[in-house]
Amino acid sequence: QTESGTKWETTGLGDMQLFVNYSIIQTPDSSAADLRHTLLAGGGLKLPTGENNAMRNGERLNQNLQPGTGSWDAVLNVIYTLRYKKWGLNLDANGRINTTNNQGYKFGSRVNGSAKFFYWAKYRNWSFLPQLGVLADYGAKDRDQGARLLETGGFSVLGTAGMDVYVKRYIAGFTFQQPIAHHLAAGAIQPL
């Protein structure tokens, strides 16, 4: 929404990501051990497939309202899961190293991670995975034509609670997130 009260909508496909994970450690399913763990690491590339020059009423939309970023970015991740009998801990970390797009704009690179405790319950063909944890996200400041934009970037820490339900080959889930701490866009953005 602009200062004059005009509302803009953007629609369209965003940027595509090509991603590969490799299993470094994995306790075999055939193992009788009570303690199981997996470690996955991966990376990929975010391609500039989404539009990043959308216009409304003769004005170019702000960079963060564009369906795409217009930049080629590297994406990295690592996921570790430790489970003892039905109780477990899942840790994951993700990072994205952003580059400058064809408009001279560079979104700040990002890193985020989470830690979640979970319980694995089974009933017939159904599996339930209630979970409780914390998620942290940090974004560096954006740059426009090389100049650092002060009202961008920042960090947030969220408490999370959720449930995943597995039935045969199908998965459904929900997650509730509540802000615990934050400082976003130099204090200009306040999460609800």
C-alpha positions as CSV (number, residue, x, y, z in Angstrom):
1,Q,0.0,0.0,0.0
2,T,1.4,3.4,-0.9
3,E,1.3,6.6,1.2
4,S,-1.6,7.8,-0.9
5,G,-3.6,4.7,0.2
6,T,-3.4,2.9,-3.2
7,K,-3.4,-0.8,-2.8
8,W,-1.3,-3.0,-5.1
9,E,-1.5,-6.7,-5.7
10,T,1.1,-8.8,-7.3
11,T,0.6,-12.3,-8.6
12,G,2.8,-14.7,-10.5
13,L,5.3,-17.4,-10.1
14,G,8.3,-16.6,-7.9
15,D,11.9,-17.8,-8.2
16,M,12.6,-21.5,-8.7
17,Q,15.0,-23.4,-6.5
18,L,17.0,-26.4,-7.5
19,F,18.1,-28.3,-4.4
20,V,19.9,-31.5,-3.5
21,N,20.4,-33.1,-0.1
22,Y,22.9,-35.9,0.7
23,S,22.5,-38.3,3.5
24,I,25.8,-38.3,5.5
25,I,24.7,-40.4,8.4
26,Q,21.5,-42.5,8.7
27,T,20.7,-45.3,11.1
28,P,19.2,-48.1,9.0
29,D,15.5,-48.9,9.4
30,S,16.5,-52.5,10.0
31,S,18.5,-51.5,13.0
32,A,17.2,-52.7,16.4
33,A,18.9,-49.8,18.1
34,D,16.8,-47.5,20.3
35,L,19.0,-44.6,19.4
36,R,18.7,-43.4,15.8
37,H,20.1,-40.4,14.0
38,T,20.3,-38.9,10.5
39,L,22.4,-36.1,9.1
40,L,21.6,-34.5,5.8
41,A,23.5,-31.7,4.1
42,G,22.7,-30.0,0.9
43,G,22.8,-27.0,-1.3
44,G,21.4,-25.6,-4.4
45,L,20.7,-22.6,-6.6
46,K,17.8,-20.1,-6.6
47,L,17.1,-19.1,-10.2
48,P,15.7,-15.7,-11.2
49,T,12.6,-17.1,-12.9
50,G,10.0,-14.8,-11.3
51,E,9.2,-11.3,-12.6
52,N,11.2,-8.6,-10.9
53,N,10.1,-5.5,-12.9
54,A,6.4,-5.4,-12.1
55,M,4.7,-2.0,-12.6
56,R,1.4,-0.6,-11.3
57,N,0.0,2.7,-12.3
58,G,3.2,3.6,-14.1
59,E,5.3,3.0,-11.0
60,R,7.7,0.2,-10.5
61,L,6.8,-1.8,-7.4
62,N,9.2,-2.0,-4.4
63,Q,11.7,-4.8,-4.6
64,N,10.1,-6.8,-1.8
65,L,6.7,-6.7,-3.6
66,Q,8.1,-8.3,-6.8
67,P,7.2,-12.0,-7.4
68,G,10.9,-12.7,-8.1
69,T,14.2,-11.3,-6.9
70,G,16.0,-11.1,-10.2
71,S,19.2,-12.7,-8.7
72,W,21.0,-16.0,-8.8
73,D,21.5,-17.1,-5.2
74,A,23.3,-20.0,-3.5
75,V,21.3,-22.0,-0.9
76,L,22.8,-24.2,1.7
77,N,21.3,-26.4,4.5
78,V,22.0,-29.0,7.1
79,I,19.5,-31.1,9.0
80,Y,20.2,-33.4,12.0
81,T,17.6,-35.6,13.7
82,L,18.3,-37.6,16.9
83,R,15.7,-40.0,18.2
84,Y,15.7,-42.2,21.3
85,K,12.8,-44.6,21.1
86,K,9.8,-42.3,20.6
87,W,11.4,-39.0,21.7
88,G,13.5,-36.9,19.4
89,L,15.3,-33.6,18.6
90,N,15.5,-32.1,15.1
91,L,18.0,-29.3,14.4
92,D,18.2,-27.5,11.0
93,A,20.1,-24.6,9.6
94,N,19.6,-22.9,6.3
95,G,21.5,-20.1,4.5
96,R,21.1,-18.1,1.4
97,I,23.9,-16.1,-0.2
98,N,22.2,-13.5,-2.4
99,T,23.7,-11.7,-5.4
100,T,22.9,-8.3,-7.0
101,N,20.1,-8.4,-9.5
102,N,19.9,-6.6,-12.9
103,Q,18.3,-3.6,-11.2
104,G,21.4,-3.1,-9.0
105,Y,19.5,-4.3,-5.9
106,K,20.8,-7.0,-3.6
107,F,18.7,-8.6,-0.9
108,G,20.6,-9.2,2.3
109,S,21.9,-12.7,2.7
110,R,19.9,-14.8,5.3
111,V,20.6,-17.5,7.8
112,N,18.0,-19.3,9.9
113,G,17.8,-22.3,12.1
114,S,15.5,-24.2,14.4
115,A,15.5,-26.7,17.2
116,K,12.4,-28.8,17.8
117,F,11.7,-31.5,20.3
118,F,9.2,-34.1,19.1
119,Y,7.3,-37.3,20.2
120,W,6.6,-40.1,17.7
121,A,3.2,-41.8,18.3
122,K,1.6,-44.5,16.1
123,Y,-2.0,-45.7,15.8
124,R,-2.6,-48.4,13.1
125,N,-1.5,-46.8,9.8
126,W,-1.3,-43.3,11.3
127,S,1.7,-41.6,12.8
128,F,1.5,-38.4,14.9
129,L,4.5,-36.1,15.5
130,P,3.7,-33.3,18.0
131,Q,6.6,-30.9,18.3
132,L,7.7,-27.9,20.3
133,G,10.7,-25.7,19.6
134,V,12.3,-22.4,18.7
135,L,13.1,-20.8,15.3
136,A,15.6,-18.0,14.7
137,D,16.1,-15.9,11.5
138,Y,18.7,-13.3,10.6
139,G,18.8,-11.2,7.5
140,A,21.6,-8.8,6.5
141,K,20.7,-5.3,5.2
142,D,19.7,-5.0,1.6
143,R,21.7,-2.8,-0.8
144,D,20.5,-0.6,-3.6
145,Q,23.2,0.4,-6.1
146,G,25.7,-0.5,-3.4
147,A,24.2,1.7,-0.7
148,R,23.1,-0.1,2.4
149,L,19.4,0.4,3.2
150,L,18.9,1.0,6.9
151,E,15.3,-0.1,7.2
152,T,15.9,-3.6,6.0
153,G,17.3,-6.8,7.6
154,G,17.2,-7.7,11.2
155,F,16.4,-10.7,13.3
156,S,13.5,-12.6,14.9
157,V,13.2,-15.4,17.3
158,L,9.9,-17.4,17.4
159,G,8.5,-20.1,19.7
160,T,6.9,-22.9,17.6
161,A,4.4,-25.6,18.3
162,G,2.9,-28.0,15.8
163,M,1.8,-31.4,14.7
164,D,2.6,-33.6,11.6
165,V,0.3,-36.5,10.7
166,Y,1.5,-39.3,8.4
167,V,-0.9,-41.7,6.7
168,K,0.7,-44.1,4.4
169,R,2.4,-41.9,1.8
170,Y,0.6,-38.7,2.8
171,I,1.7,-36.0,5.2
172,A,-0.3,-33.1,6.7
173,G,0.9,-30.7,9.3
174,F,0.4,-27.3,11.0
175,T,2.7,-25.0,12.9
176,F,1.9,-22.2,15.3
177,Q,4.6,-19.5,15.7
178,Q,4.8,-16.8,18.4
179,P,7.4,-14.0,18.3
180,I,9.7,-14.1,21.4
181,A,12.3,-11.4,20.3
182,H,12.8,-9.3,17.2
183,H,14.4,-6.3,15.7
184,L,13.3,-6.0,12.0
185,A,13.9,-3.2,9.5
186,A,15.5,-1.0,12.2
187,G,12.4,-1.4,14.3
188,A,10.0,-0.3,11.6
189,I,8.3,-3.8,11.4
190,Q,6.5,-5.2,14.4
191,P,5.3,-8.9,14.2
192,L,1.9,-9.5,15.6
